[in-house]
Amino acid sequence: MLLAVTLGLSSCGNTIRGIGNDLGNAVDATQDAGRSVANSVN
């Protein structure tokens, strides 16, 4: 039982970190796109 709980918590932590990485990448991509648009206007 303890092993099952431990595995469940560790996989949950990995999922949360994965979501954080995905959101960070989306923010970076959005900022890069904004810079590209700003540079093309100038």
C-alpha positions as CSV (number, residue, x, y, z in Angstrom):
1,M,0.0,0.0,0.0
2,L,2.8,2.4,0.9
3,L,4.6,1.7,-2.3
4,A,1.4,2.4,-4.3
5,V,1.0,5.8,-2.6
6,T,4.6,6.7,-3.1
7,L,4.5,5.8,-6.8
8,G,1.2,7.8,-7.2
9,L,2.7,10.9,-5.6
10,S,5.9,10.8,-7.6
11,S,4.0,10.5,-10.9
12,C,1.8,13.4,-9.8
13,G,4.9,15.5,-9.2
14,N,6.2,14.6,-12.6
15,T,2.9,15.6,-14.2
16,I,2.9,19.0,-12.4
17,R,6.5,19.7,-13.5
18,G,5.6,18.7,-17.0
19,I,2.7,21.1,-17.1
20,G,5.0,23.8,-15.7
21,N,7.5,23.2,-18.5
22,D,4.8,23.2,-21.1
23,L,3.5,26.5,-19.9
24,G,6.9,28.0,-19.7
25,N,7.6,26.9,-23.3
26,A,4.3,28.4,-24.5
27,V,5.2,31.7,-22.8
28,D,8.6,31.7,-24.4
29,A,7.1,31.0,-27.8
30,T,4.5,33.8,-27.4
31,Q,7.2,36.3,-26.4
32,D,9.4,35.2,-29.4
33,A,6.4,35.7,-31.7
34,G,5.8,39.2,-30.3
35,R,9.4,40.1,-30.8
36,S,9.2,38.9,-34.4
37,V,6.2,41.0,-35.1
38,A,7.7,44.0,-33.5
39,N,10.9,43.6,-35.5
40,S,9.1,43.2,-38.8
41,V,7.1,46.4,-38.2
42,N,10.2,48.4,-37.6
